[in-house]
Amino acid sequence: MGTGTLPYLTNRDPAYRSEPKWMKCDESFQPEVMSQPSTNVRTISGTTYYLCCWYNHFGHILLNMVFPTFHALAKLGLIEDLPTMNYLITDRGPRWHKMDVFQTFQFITAGNRQRVLSFENLIRRSVTQKQDAICFERLATGMLFDTLINGESPSNHIEVNMLQPLKNYLWETYQDHSPEDVSAALRETMISGQSGPKDCQISYLVRNTKLKRTIRNEDTFLKTLQSVFHEDHWNFQTIAFDDASLKSQYLTLQHTQIFLSVSGTGMHMATFLPDGAASVEVALMKNKEEIFSVNKGICQVIPTLHCFVCPPAESKYEDWDKAMFSGGVNVNVPELLRILVQVHAQWNDKCSRVANDLS
């Protein structure tokens, strides 16, 4: 058994409301190297990466489990092992959380469930079968603290292009998948009758209104958007990720050039936009001076992504809890217009040329 180690990801805030005690990742884990193991063992072939932390919510799973995993694997020189990599996960959360975590890593493995391992299940099966030990052919442990969410200042571990290995791997894994796979995320076409080229796709991500984090002045928001991108070669669609698979979400954004949404509705998925795409975030306020922005963190490490943050209307400021969990946000329309005009200037000529080439 070979091992590689990195510093453990430690709990950034034990009192943080949505991340309970099982998110901690600071206990010791020291596997023993067995040069001559007994014959009565459970053997896990290939390279296995052990994740010692656990997060509740999907966005946090991606940002604080998946992203640090690939960053660590790159640091350990294990990127070439990704097509066959096993992921060993400890079942710390309640049963209803486990499915989100395991489904996320099944997406990473292109649906190969055998490569997503439960630490507890391995132990139980070994005990039941009276096996002496679990032996990994090659085991990597440890994570780096990568802060890309909650508006915190990035840690020293943040690096430009640290997510590129993950982006490259997923593109190679899913590049040949059918366009029909994106249908689960599509809610409706915003402007009927438009059929521009796929390179001119504008996607507006919405969330179930019961979960809030909506745009209150949405009619004005959409009219402003459509007044700027008024040419026939633009495709508009609204998308919703509430009941869509991660694969569907990913493929939807792979076909999106301009992405718009509100903080906390799935903006972290902007990570998977194609190179050169634009992400426009309607931000929430943590207080009257500080904006909560997912784009701010993501775009520091993805230089090929063009990020814009539109603050809410100052006159409609509400505190963090109300905006995130029991209300919506009013868009600052003049600032939105300024951003959209800038995005339009960057993309319109390209889309016009593509449309003309196809005509």
Buried (B, 14 or more C-beta within 10 A) or exposed (E): BEBBBBEBBEBBEEEEEEBBEBBBBEEEBEBEEEEEBEEEBBEBEEBBBBBBBBBBEBBBBBBBBBBBBBBBBBBBEBBEBBEEBBBBBBBBBEEEBBEBBBBBBBBBBBEEEEBBBBBEEBEEEBEEEEBEBBBBEBBBBBBBBBBBBBBEEBEEBBBEEBBBBBBEBBEEBBEEBEEEBBEBBBBEEBBEEBEBBEBBBBBBBBBEEEEBBBBBBBEBBBEBBBEBBEBEBBBBBBBBBEEBBBBBBBBBBBBBBBBBBBBBBBBBBBBBBBEEBBBBBBBBBBEEEEBBBBBBBBBBBBEEBBBBBBBBBEEBBBEEEBBBEEBBBBBBBEBBBEBBEBBBEEBBEBBBEBBEEEE
